Amino acid sequence: MIDIILLILSLLTMMIGLAGTVIPMIPGIPLIYLGYVIYGFSSSWQHYGENAMIFWGVVTVLMVLLDYYAGALGAKKFGASKAGIWGSIIGCIVGVIFLGFIGIIVGPFLGAMLGELLSGKTHKDAWKSGWGAFVGFLAGSLFKIIVGISMIGTFLWWIIF
């Protein structure tokens, strides 16, 4: 009975994590990983083991880093200078702190634009860098959703089969 309860708790944690891949204030991928940990402890790791946990642990850390740097990577891809890239990173952090959900979208965009303008770039270049930060955010979000679904799908595959 306790195994079923912990399986349900694991799956519920993973579903909240999947929602967190699109809701910025919820740590999506780390919660999905936590679901693995909960079920692993309850089942004595019989369905998956150390290698799976190391692999998904590394993926989780990389995804957390991507969360903060996706906007900066997008800005760089669209030609941002170092000032625009740093502006995007700072904008993401400040945006989340002060504006929550909206801040994670608007912060990198405005930060990249402000960084470019302060470094003497034209409004057109600043806009391009800001747009790149926004595109980076969208690409990072899409990638998080794909990884989250892959993690949950793998978990279910191991548990069912």
LOKOLMAR-820051 format. One record per residue: residue in one letter; x, y, z of N, C-alpha, C in turn. Coordinates in Angstrom, 3 decimals. Atoms other than C-alpha are relative to their C-alpha. Layout:
BEGIN
R   code        n.u        n.v        n.w       ca.u       ca.v       ca.w        c.u        c.v        c.w
R      A          X          Y          Z          X          Y          Z          X          Y          Z
...
END
This chain:
BEGIN
R   code        n.u        n.v        n.w       ca.u       ca.v       ca.w        c.u        c.v        c.w
R      M      0.823     -1.207      0.000      0.000      0.000      0.000      0.857      1.256      0.000
R      I     -0.868     -1.179     -0.074      2.775      2.438      0.894      0.717      0.228     -1.336
R      D     -0.643     -0.127      1.306      4.426      1.682     -2.472     -0.897      0.747     -0.984
R      I      0.949     -0.658      0.902      1.300      2.788     -4.328     -0.126      1.477      0.362
R      I      0.093     -1.395     -0.446      1.038      5.951     -2.236      1.239      0.781     -0.451
R      L     -1.224     -0.692      0.413      4.672      6.828     -2.943      0.112      0.104     -1.517
R      L      0.050     -0.115      1.459      4.215      6.073     -6.659     -0.901      1.164     -0.397
R      I      0.918     -1.114      0.282      1.248      8.443     -6.706      0.653      1.328      0.370
R      L     -0.707     -1.220     -0.413      3.291     11.045     -4.781      1.083      0.364     -1.019
R      S     -1.036     -0.239      1.015      6.131     10.646     -7.298     -0.607      0.571     -1.273
R      L      0.647     -0.464      1.233      3.795     11.053    -10.264     -0.606      1.388      0.168
R      L      0.556     -1.329     -0.266      2.063     14.043     -8.667      1.116      1.051      0.003
R      T     -1.154     -0.906     -0.015      5.449     15.670     -8.025      0.483      0.260     -1.429
R      M     -0.436     -0.148      1.394      6.406     15.028    -11.647     -0.975      0.856     -0.812
R      M      0.989     -0.797      0.734      3.146     16.536    -12.956      0.103      1.484      0.388
R      I     -0.222     -1.392     -0.422      3.693     19.664    -10.865      1.281      0.526     -0.655
R      G     -1.242     -0.379      0.674      7.238     19.710    -12.257     -0.220      0.294     -1.472
R      L      0.284     -0.251      1.421      5.913     19.447    -15.808     -0.695      1.348     -0.173
R      A      0.634     -1.324      0.033      3.664     22.434    -15.109      1.058      1.088      0.211
R      G     -1.064     -0.962     -0.277      6.780     24.178    -13.783      0.930      0.259     -1.171
R      T     -0.824     -0.288      1.182      8.466     23.884    -17.164     -0.538      1.206     -0.767
R      V      0.565     -1.188      0.647      6.102     26.649    -18.319     -0.382      1.087      0.997
R      I      0.303     -0.987     -1.043      5.344     28.387    -14.998      1.314      0.315      0.707
R      P     -1.354     -0.297     -0.455      8.558     30.190    -14.050      0.287     -0.136      1.490
R      M     -0.307      0.026     -1.426      8.210     30.223    -10.271      0.014     -1.419      0.575
R      I     -0.024      1.392     -0.442      7.938     26.419    -10.061      1.227     -0.663     -0.622
R      P     -1.224      0.622      0.543     11.256     24.533    -10.407     -0.321     -1.323     -0.710
R      G      0.530      1.128      0.739      9.999     22.162    -13.115      0.854     -1.248     -0.050
R      I     -0.851      1.172      0.183     12.839     19.824    -13.996      0.504     -0.537      1.348
R      P     -0.383      0.547     -1.304     14.144     19.590    -10.398     -1.135     -0.761      0.705
R      L      1.111      0.727     -0.609     10.659     18.530     -9.243     -0.209     -1.357     -0.673
R      I      0.115      1.288      0.694     10.506     15.846    -11.916      1.089     -0.950      0.509
R      Y     -1.093      0.812     -0.542     13.883     14.602    -10.700     -0.329     -0.468      1.424
R      L      0.410      0.372     -1.350     12.549     14.641     -7.142     -0.977     -1.176     -0.028
R      G      0.907      1.136      0.151      9.801     12.296     -8.322      0.769     -1.308     -0.163
R      Y     -0.864      1.178      0.136     12.528      9.853     -9.388      0.569     -0.408      1.365
R      V     -0.613      0.269     -1.304     14.169     10.163     -5.966     -1.024     -0.637      0.949
R      I      1.043      0.518     -0.899     10.917      9.581     -4.061     -0.301     -1.461     -0.320
R      Y      0.343      1.376      0.357     10.025      6.458     -6.010      1.207     -0.928      0.140
R      G     -1.196      0.824     -0.146     13.603      5.191     -6.034      0.204     -0.461      1.432
R      F     -0.136      0.377     -1.414     13.790      5.276     -2.246     -1.081     -0.993      0.417
R      S      1.109      0.866     -0.432     10.385      3.629     -1.879      0.076     -1.397     -0.608
R      S     -0.048      1.299      0.681     11.151      0.803     -4.326      1.375     -0.654      0.085
R      S     -1.382      0.497     -0.121     14.776      0.184     -3.294      0.728      0.020     -1.345
R      W     -0.666     -0.224      1.282     15.822      1.381     -6.757     -0.093     -1.207     -0.935
R      Q      0.091      1.200      0.809     14.563     -1.814     -8.407     -0.320      0.276     -1.467
R      H      0.366     -0.284      1.396     13.265     -0.150    -11.611      1.063      0.802     -0.744
R      Y     -1.102     -0.770      0.578     16.225      2.140    -12.227      1.026      0.191      1.101
R      G     -1.051     -0.040     -1.005     19.513      2.632    -10.515      0.866      1.237     -0.066
R      E     -0.959     -1.091     -0.143     22.546      4.777     -9.977      0.294      0.700     -1.328
R      N     -0.316     -0.613      1.300     23.342      5.330    -13.674     -1.130      0.908     -0.480
R      A      1.143     -0.825      0.395     19.842      6.614    -14.375     -0.058      1.270      0.832
R      M      0.059     -1.167     -0.880     19.972      8.936    -11.371      1.117      0.987     -0.310
R      I     -1.106     -0.892      0.369     23.373     10.298    -12.369     -0.329      0.709     -1.310
R      F      0.338     -0.599      1.294     22.239     10.844    -15.962     -1.050      1.094      0.165
R      W      1.066     -1.002     -0.150     18.993     12.605    -14.999      0.414      1.123      0.950
R      G     -0.516     -1.062     -0.865     20.819     14.512    -12.256      0.811      1.019     -0.788
R      V     -0.793     -0.898      0.854     23.276     15.942    -14.790     -0.937      0.802     -0.908
R      V      0.969     -0.698      0.859     20.381     16.771    -17.139     -0.725      1.083      0.807
R      T      0.701     -0.966     -0.844     18.590     18.505    -14.263      0.860      1.240      0.253
R      V     -0.902     -1.139     -0.246     21.611     20.683    -13.420      0.155      0.837     -1.266
R      L     -0.151     -0.731      1.265     22.090     21.592    -17.086     -1.262      0.797     -0.334
R      M      1.247     -0.702      0.287     18.429     22.522    -17.424     -0.200      1.209      0.913
R      V      0.085     -1.145     -0.915     18.563     24.766    -14.346      0.897      1.125     -0.519
R      L     -0.903     -1.006      0.559     21.561     26.551    -15.862     -0.582      0.607     -1.272
R      L      0.611     -0.500      1.230     19.794     26.819    -19.213     -1.099      1.000      0.306
R      D      1.075     -0.901     -0.396     16.875     28.467    -17.436      0.500      1.437      0.150
R      Y     -0.526     -1.337     -0.243     19.073     31.397    -16.447      0.733      0.582     -1.209
R      Y     -0.844     -0.498      1.085     21.164     31.624    -19.587     -0.638     -0.064     -1.380
R      A      0.637      0.130      1.310     18.682     30.900    -22.408     -0.160      1.357     -0.680
R      G      0.158     -1.339      0.575     17.915     34.577    -22.906      1.325      0.577     -0.456
R      A     -1.331     -0.503      0.364     21.607     35.450    -22.931      0.519     -0.704     -1.247
R      L     -0.441      0.737      1.188     22.332     32.714    -25.457     -0.732      0.491     -1.253
R      G      0.776     -0.537      1.125     19.528     33.989    -27.682      0.482      1.380     -0.405
R      A     -0.496     -1.348      0.290     20.772     37.562    -27.391      1.336     -0.083     -0.742
R      K     -1.308      0.164      0.652     24.288     36.426    -28.324     -0.178     -0.460     -1.436
R      K      0.252      0.518      1.349     22.944     34.514    -31.327     -0.490      1.098     -0.930
R      F      0.517     -1.109      0.800     21.257     37.714    -32.498      0.962      1.184     -0.028
R      G     -1.033     -1.013      0.156     24.497     39.678    -32.260      0.232      0.920      1.179
R      A     -0.185     -0.861     -1.168     24.455     41.110    -28.736      1.473      0.061      0.401
R      S     -1.342     -0.158     -0.548     27.649     42.464    -27.260      0.014     -0.588      1.414
R      K     -0.082      0.483     -1.382     28.905     41.443    -23.818     -0.942      0.787      0.904
R      A      0.904     -0.821     -0.813     26.917     44.331    -22.369     -1.443     -0.469     -0.158
R      G      1.349      0.512      0.239     23.737     42.994    -23.966     -0.224     -1.351      0.643
R      I      0.104      1.329     -0.604     24.419     39.465    -22.768     -0.111      0.119      1.513
R      W      0.081     -0.210     -1.453     25.099     40.581    -19.203     -1.306      0.684      0.385
R      G      1.281     -0.661     -0.252     22.074     42.850    -19.405     -1.141     -1.000      0.010
R      S      1.025      1.033      0.055     19.966     39.858    -20.356     -0.003     -0.861      1.260
R      I     -0.102      0.822     -1.211     21.244     37.783    -17.420     -0.498      0.772      1.220
R      I      0.429     -0.830     -1.133     20.785     40.625    -14.928     -1.488      0.295     -0.099
R      G      1.426     -0.258      0.202     17.402     41.447    -16.445     -0.862     -1.182      0.393
R      C      0.731      1.210     -0.383     16.294     37.846    -15.930     -0.119     -0.085      1.521
R      I     -0.004      0.109     -1.465     17.276     37.853    -12.269     -0.877      1.087      0.629
R      V      0.785     -1.120     -0.546     15.824     41.295    -11.518     -1.476     -0.153     -0.368
R      G      1.376      0.179      0.446     12.717     40.542    -13.562     -0.751     -1.016      0.834
R      V      0.645      1.042     -0.810     11.945     37.357    -11.642     -0.268      0.508      1.407
R      I      0.148     -0.491     -1.377     12.490     39.065     -8.288     -1.148      0.991      0.116
R      F      0.973     -1.078     -0.136     10.290     42.073     -8.977     -1.311     -0.215     -0.750
R      L      1.210      0.139      0.813      7.787     40.907    -11.599     -0.504     -1.435     -0.109
R      G      0.451      1.393      0.043      7.525     37.134    -11.136     -0.052     -0.542     -1.411
R      F      0.174      0.652      1.294      6.154     35.373    -14.204      0.308      0.947     -1.160
R      I     -0.229     -0.968      1.078      6.155     38.474    -16.410      1.475      0.375     -0.063
R      G     -1.399     -0.411     -0.058      9.679     39.325    -15.275      0.959     -0.939     -0.698
R      I     -0.904      0.942      0.656     11.225     36.158    -16.626     -0.085      0.119     -1.525
R      I      0.150     -0.226      1.441      9.902     37.068    -20.073      0.523      1.385     -0.372
R      V     -0.333     -1.389      0.312     10.328     40.847    -20.015      1.415      0.365      0.450
R      G     -1.308     -0.358     -0.565     13.489     41.019    -17.871      1.177     -0.186     -0.947
R      P     -1.134      0.191      0.921     15.969     39.451    -20.318     -0.098      0.907     -1.234
R      F      0.214     -0.866      1.161     14.442     41.416    -23.217      0.450      1.425      0.309
R      L     -0.349     -1.374     -0.364     14.705     44.776    -21.447      1.462      0.122      0.433
R      G     -1.398     -0.022     -0.436     18.060     43.898    -19.866      0.966      0.016     -1.177
R      A     -0.858      0.030      1.191     19.609     43.058    -23.240     -0.058      1.341     -0.725
R      M      0.133     -1.302      0.669     18.212     46.254    -24.770      0.749      1.088      0.768
R      L     -0.643     -1.027     -0.815     19.406     48.399    -21.869      1.522     -0.149     -0.038
R      G     -1.446      0.237      0.080     22.853     46.780    -21.900      0.586      0.513     -1.305
R      E     -0.475     -0.464      1.312     23.226     47.498    -25.607     -0.038      1.529     -0.097
R      L      0.108     -1.466      0.062     22.000     51.081    -25.298      1.072      0.670      0.860
R      L     -1.027     -0.577     -0.872     24.353     51.770    -22.375      1.406     -0.156     -0.571
R      S     -1.319      0.189      0.612     27.263     50.424    -24.408      0.155      0.791     -1.296
R      G     -0.104     -0.870      1.156     26.509     52.884    -27.192     -0.555     -0.565     -1.293
R      K      0.590      0.580      1.213     24.682     50.615    -29.656     -1.234      0.785     -0.406
R      T      1.193     -0.676      0.505     21.866     51.911    -31.805     -1.258     -0.665      0.555
R      H      1.282      0.556     -0.438     18.210     51.416    -30.932     -0.330     -1.267     -0.781
R      K      0.262      1.171      0.843     17.964     48.964    -33.821      0.790     -1.215      0.503
R      D     -0.820      1.096     -0.522     20.855     46.860    -32.492     -0.502     -0.455      1.369
R      A      0.514      0.332     -1.333     19.425     47.038    -28.969     -1.284     -0.818     -0.121
R      W      1.244      0.730      0.221     16.018     45.898    -30.209      0.296     -1.428     -0.471
R      K     -0.375      1.323      0.526     17.636     43.015    -32.115      0.518     -0.901      1.128
R      S     -0.518      0.778     -1.133     19.486     41.874    -28.980     -1.121     -0.376      0.961
R      G      1.150      0.285     -0.859     16.316     42.141    -26.892     -0.882     -1.082     -0.596
R      W      0.792      1.014      0.689     14.416     40.135    -29.466      0.696     -1.364      0.100
R      G     -0.764      1.237     -0.133     17.188     37.521    -29.387     -0.150     -0.613      1.390
R      A      0.192      0.485     -1.365     16.833     37.276    -25.597     -1.379     -0.639      0.151
R      F      1.353      0.551     -0.052     13.099     36.697    -26.000     -0.082     -1.340     -0.740
R      V     -0.020      1.252      0.771     13.638     34.045    -28.691      0.750     -1.085      0.781
R      G     -0.740      0.951     -0.831     16.218     32.389    -26.427     -0.854     -0.535      1.138
R      F      0.913      0.420     -1.058     13.691     32.314    -23.607     -1.018     -1.010     -0.527
R      L      0.995      0.914      0.570     11.082     30.690    -25.863      0.616     -1.350     -0.356
R      A     -0.676      1.250      0.363     13.555     28.117    -27.187      0.348     -0.807      1.250
R      G     -0.319      0.677     -1.253     14.721     27.315    -23.648     -1.234     -0.617      0.635
R      S      1.252      0.518     -0.561     11.108     26.895    -22.505     -0.475     -1.239     -0.757
R      L      0.388      1.149      0.811     10.319     24.559    -25.378      0.897     -1.197      0.312
R      F     -0.945      1.075     -0.306     13.440     22.538    -24.632     -0.291     -0.607      1.372
R      K      0.349      0.504     -1.335     12.462     22.275    -20.938     -1.227     -0.900     -0.053
R      I      1.208      0.818      0.135      9.044     20.934    -21.897      0.355     -1.367     -0.596
R      I     -0.404      1.253      0.644     10.618     18.325    -24.181      0.777     -0.885      0.972
R      V     -0.783      0.773     -0.974     13.118     17.250    -21.513     -0.899     -0.526      1.118
R      G      0.914      0.429     -1.062     10.393     17.128    -18.844     -0.867     -1.170     -0.437
R      I      0.812      1.105      0.525      8.163     14.934    -20.999      0.856     -1.246     -0.182
R      S     -0.909      1.144      0.167     11.158     12.712    -21.806      0.318     -0.655      1.342
R      M     -0.290      0.542     -1.332     12.000     12.323    -18.117     -1.188     -0.800      0.536
R      I      1.195      0.678     -0.503      8.426     11.410    -17.204     -0.284     -1.251     -0.827
R      G      0.221      1.160      0.866      8.062      9.107    -20.207      0.958     -1.139      0.317
R      T     -0.989      1.018     -0.358     11.274      7.281    -19.301     -0.355     -0.645      1.335
R      F      0.410      0.512     -1.318     10.133      6.956    -15.703     -1.148     -0.998     -0.161
R      L      1.155      0.868      0.183      6.790      5.470    -16.764      0.387     -1.288     -0.724
R      W     -0.463      1.177      0.738      8.507      3.117    -19.209      0.687     -0.984      0.959
R      W     -0.718      0.868     -0.942     10.797      1.788    -16.467     -0.938     -0.616      1.038
R      I      0.910      0.494     -1.031      7.946      1.414    -13.978     -0.975     -1.021     -0.580
R      I      1.018      0.870      0.604      5.449     -0.210    -16.351      0.631     -1.262     -0.606
R      F     -0.610      1.148      0.690      7.821     -2.452    -18.305      1.189     -0.431      0.765
END
